[in-house]
Amino acid sequence: MIQDQERGDGSHSRLAGFLAMVRDYLGIGGRVRREPLRDAEALRAFLSSRASFIAQTSLYGYLRTRAGQRYPELFENDGFVELLNAAKWHMWLACLSDVTVYAGGLLARGGMPEERVGMLMRRLLDATLDGTGVPQEADAGFPEHAARVRARIALTPWTSIGDDEGCFHESPSALVRHAPIIENLMRLDEQIVRNSVSFHWQEVRRDLRELLDVGSVARSFVE
């Protein structure tokens, strides 16, 4: 995947963009922002931000581990960066899909009627996807993938979602499928990659359990 490359300033801006996203997520002092989720918009923002963070840290973290000291050089190859950006957006969709299902399951277990849970989660997902549109960096498969995410949320049996990692199956598969790594290396790494993505979700699940105010979110939702 790594060939002779022309060096330039583009790699610095790409790395800077990722680091800026991490700082925004963590806030001042390096601590993750943890605010109570008391209305639908707060929940929507939480789901979108966590999907972005898990998508990028999982993807970039794997590439950093695999490339070692040559990791910064990857960002100097425009062809590689194009593949990386496409993978990032597929990872985001998969992460958004997984965390939306999990959050809806928490609402249902917390006493919100299943029909209203479905309506709310579809509305939150639609707001995020419609607001994002088709990113310029995404590939031609993005719209179809987004449609599959909408279909999953529309068909989810909310009362059947467990409080575990069971619904977090799209994001590990997306990293295996879309990471710009040659196939024979991914075959060697696949189980480690899947386990790593699953591990990243543990903190998000814990935060949702602690921060989600089911009653307040339910009252804030106007059909």
VENRAQUI-V219196 format. One record per helix or strand. SS is the DSSP state (@ for helix, = for strand). FROM is the first residue (numbers start at 1). LEN is the number of residues. If there is no record, write none. Layout:
BEGIN
ss & from & len
SS & FROM & LEN
SS & FROM & LEN
END
This chain:
BEGIN
ss & from & len
@ & 10 & 17
@ & 28 & 3
= & 37 & 1
@ & 40 & 35
@ & 78 & 32
@ & 114 & 19
@ & 142 & 14
@ & 158 & 3
@ & 165 & 3
@ & 170 & 9
@ & 183 & 29
= & 212 & 1
@ & 214 & 7
END
